[in-house]
Amino acid sequence: QVKLVESGGGSVQAGGSLRLSCAVSGFAYGNGNGCMGWFRQAPGMEREWVASMFVDAGGTGYADSVKGRFSISQDRAKNIMYLQMNSLEAGDTAMYYCAARYGDRFGCTVVIDAGNFRYWGQGTQVTVSS
């Protein structure tokens, strides 16, 4: 059973940085079809994709709104996925979720549909004050 647990959220002033972590268990690495990503949802808004990575073969994708400011990475030895967030803006305020799926690279880093991600964490809140 895949389990995802986020941590690292908090409150920060605009321009600051946070690093989110997603502890992963039960996920099958090494099959060439693993995909993990970060999504966020602000109050009254739909859940939106932030970043994702094709964990075995490589490749990352970022939403235009975070490109150049956020970076997704993984530590396979620790089974942790990270989201480094720099130059935070008030518009980044949201609940952040990590998610995982098995599938192809195109659906992982190019055309991302939250509905295709089967596994989700409980979320961690990020609040950016201006």
N, C-alpha and C positions, 0 to 999 in steps of 0.2 A: 504494500500500500504506500503510495506516494504521500509524503507529508512535507509541507512547506511552512516555515515559521519566520515571519519578518521581524526585524528589530532595527533600531537606530533612528527612528523618527524623533521629532521634537520641534521646538520652536526656535527660530533663528531670524535675525534681521536680514533684510534685503541686502544682497551682495555676499552673504555668508555661504557656508558650505555644510553639507551633511553627507554621511555615507550610510546608506541602508544596506542591511545584510539579510539574506534569505538562507536559512539553514535547510538543507535538502536531505531527505531520507527516503529510501525506497525507490528512487529513480534509477532506471536502467541506463547507465552510460555505456558507450562503446558499440552501440548498434548502428550508429551513423544517422539516426533520425531524431535525436533528442533536441528539444527546443525549450529555452527558458526565457522569460521576459518579465518586464515590469509594466504595470498599468496603474492608472490613478483615477480617482473619482472625487470631484468636488461636489459640495452640496447642491442638489438640484440639477446636476449635470450628468450626462452619460459617462460611463467608464471609457477612458481613452488610453490608447497604447502609448507607452513612453519609449521603451527600448527592448530589444530582444537579441538573443544570440543562439546560433546553431552550435550546440555545445561540443560536439565531437569533431566535425569537419571544419569548424570555424565559420566566421561571418557574423556580422552584427548589423543591426538596423536601428535607426533613431527617428523619432518624430521630429518634424522640422522645428517645433517649438523648443526642443531641448538640444538640438544638434550643436555641438561645440561647447556645451556647458555640462552635459551629463555624460558619464561613461559607464558602460556595463562590463563586468568582468566576472571571473570565477576562480575559485581556489579548489581544484578537484581533490587535493589531499585532505581538505577540511570539509568538502561537500558544502561549500558556501558560495552563493552568488551575491555580487555586490552591485550597488548603483551609487557611484560617486556623483554628487550633485554640487556643482560650483556656480557661482554668480546667481544665486537663487533670487527669484522675483516673487512678488506677491501672488502672481498668477500661477505659481507652482504649488500653492496651498491646496492640499487634497489628502485623501486617504490613499496610500500607496500599497499596491498588492503585487506580490510575485506570483507567477503562474508558470505552468509547465505543460508540455504536450509532446507527443510523438508525431512526426510528420516530415514533410519535405522542407528544403531550405527556402523555397520561394514563399511558402506560407509562414515561414518563421521570420524572415528579415525583409521581405518586400511588400507583400500584401497580408496584413495582419488583421485577423478577426478574433476578437475576444471570445466569441462563441466556440472557437475551435480549440481553446485551451481547456483541458479537462481538469487540471489540478490547480487549486488556488490556496493561497495562505489567507490568514484572517485580517491582514492589513496593518499598517503602521501609519500614524498621522504625522503629516508634515505641515507646519504652519509657518509662513514667512510674513513677517511684519514689515511694512514700508516706513 
